[in-house]
């Protein structure tokens, strides 16, 4: 039983999944933040262009 617990303790196969999940979360936060920033700026540019045309 002790050997089985030691084997589970040393097994690090699940760490890869957790690391990829953290990296994915960070990338998603950056992408969403960038899209929101660009989206609001693009909306302002199109609004200014439309108002200047009229």
Backbone as CSV, one residue per row, in Angstrom:
resi,resn,N_x,N_y,N_z,CA_x,CA_y,CA_z,C_x,C_y,C_z
1,UNK,0.816,-1.190,0.000,0.000,0.000,0.000,0.864,1.260,0.000
2,UNK,1.940,1.243,0.780,2.837,2.391,0.840,3.495,2.621,-0.518
3,UNK,3.876,1.546,-1.193,4.485,1.683,-2.518,3.506,2.275,-3.518
4,UNK,2.250,1.900,-3.405,1.221,2.430,-4.316,1.035,3.947,-4.095
5,UNK,1.023,4.368,-2.840,0.883,5.794,-2.535,2.104,6.561,-3.027
6,UNK,3.293,5.992,-2.840,4.502,6.643,-3.334,4.473,6.762,-4.855
7,UNK,3.960,5.736,-5.513,3.852,5.783,-6.976,2.907,6.868,-7.442
8,UNK,1.801,7.025,-6.742,0.861,8.086,-7.097,1.454,9.459,-6.818
9,UNK,2.217,9.567,-5.749,2.828,10.833,-5.381,3.862,11.270,-6.426
10,UNK,4.591,10.303,-6.978,5.637,10.605,-7.962,5.083,10.790,-9.367
11,UNK,3.884,10.322,-9.620,3.299,10.406,-10.956,2.975,11.866,-11.266
12,UNK,3.573,12.390,-12.322,3.355,13.791,-12.669,2.673,13.932,-14.029
13,UNK,1.961,12.933,-14.473,1.296,13.003,-15.773,0.194,14.052,-15.780
14,UNK,-0.474,14.259,-14.682,-1.548,15.231,-14.622,-1.078,16.675,-14.601
15,UNK,0.175,16.898,-14.297,0.689,18.262,-14.242,0.705,18.902,-15.619
16,UNK,0.949,18.124,-16.655,0.975,18.675,-17.998,-0.377,19.276,-18.356
17,UNK,-1.443,18.590,-18.020,-2.780,19.080,-18.341,-3.055,20.377,-17.589
18,UNK,-2.679,20.429,-16.332,-2.901,21.640,-15.539,-2.094,22.811,-16.098
19,UNK,-0.878,22.569,-16.516,-0.052,23.637,-17.081,-0.646,24.151,-18.385
20,UNK,-1.127,23.252,-19.230,-1.753,23.678,-20.479,-3.035,24.451,-20.201
21,UNK,-3.779,24.067,-19.193,-5.010,24.778,-18.849,-4.696,26.198,-18.378
22,UNK,-3.657,26.355,-17.583,-3.263,27.688,-17.113,-2.784,28.545,-18.283
23,UNK,-1.976,27.967,-19.160,-1.513,28.724,-20.325,-2.679,29.127,-21.215
24,UNK,-3.632,28.231,-21.418,-4.799,28.544,-22.232,-5.616,29.668,-21.605
25,UNK,-5.764,29.636,-20.305,-6.515,30.690,-19.617,-5.826,32.046,-19.772
26,UNK,-4.526,32.078,-19.647,-3.786,33.337,-19.801,-3.907,33.853,-21.230
27,UNK,-3.771,32.970,-22.198,-3.884,33.378,-23.598,-5.286,33.903,-23.891
28,UNK,-6.305,33.230,-23.361,-7.677,33.685,-23.592,-7.926,35.058,-22.980
29,UNK,-7.382,35.301,-21.795,-7.540,36.616,-21.165,-6.878,37.692,-22.023
30,UNK,-5.696,37.411,-22.536,-5.005,38.384,-23.390,-5.769,38.638,-24.681
31,UNK,-6.275,37.586,-25.296,-7.009,37.733,-26.558,-8.300,38.522,-26.342
32,UNK,-9.035,38.169,-25.310,-10.299,38.873,-25.042,-10.031,40.339,-24.719
33,UNK,-9.015,40.626,-23.935,-8.669,42.011,-23.625,-8.263,42.793,-24.861
34,UNK,-7.490,42.171,-25.728,-7.068,42.832,-26.967,-8.257,43.100,-27.875
35,UNK,-9.136,42.129,-28.002,-10.315,42.303,-28.859,-11.211,43.410,-28.319
36,UNK,-11.383,43.458,-27.010,-12.217,44.526,-26.430,-11.590,45.893,-26.661
37,UNK,-10.265,45.986,-26.525,-9.579,47.254,-26.740,-9.675,47.684,-28.199
38,UNK,-9.372,46.768,-29.108,-9.429,47.080,-30.532,-10.868,47.334,-30.962
39,UNK,-11.808,46.588,-30.409,-13.209,46.755,-30.780,-13.737,48.127,-30.432
40,UNK,-13.417,48.617,-29.256,-13.902,49.952,-28.879,-13.227,51.026,-29.712
41,UNK,-11.949,50.871,-29.993,-11.252,51.851,-30.827,-11.760,51.806,-32.259
42,UNK,-12.006,50.625,-32.785,-12.525,50.498,-34.143,-13.921,51.102,-34.226
43,UNK,-14.736,50.914,-33.215,-16.074,51.500,-33.199,-15.982,53.020,-33.219
44,UNK,-15.078,53.599,-32.481,-14.891,55.049,-32.485,-14.445,55.556,-33.854
45,UNK,-13.539,54.836,-34.478,-13.048,55.247,-35.803,-14.180,55.208,-36.814
46,UNK,-14.952,54.133,-36.827,-16.058,54.035,-37.783,-17.134,55.074,-37.494
47,UNK,-17.399,55.369,-36.241,-18.385,56.391,-35.889,-17.923,57.769,-36.347
48,UNK,-16.661,58.084,-36.130,-16.119,59.376,-36.571,-16.143,59.489,-38.084
49,UNK,-15.798,58.412,-38.773,-15.816,58.414,-40.232,-17.227,58.601,-40.756
50,UNK,-18.173,57.898,-40.168,-19.569,58.017,-40.607,-20.112,59.421,-40.351
51,UNK,-19.768,60.004,-39.224,-20.274,61.349,-38.933,-19.616,62.395,-39.818
52,UNK,-18.370,62.186,-40.213,-17.708,63.147,-41.094,-18.216,63.047,-42.527
53,UNK,-18.689,61.871,-42.920,-19.234,61.701,-44.284,-20.583,62.397,-44.392
54,UNK,-21.363,62.344,-43.342,-22.689,62.960,-43.390,-22.554,64.403,-43.281
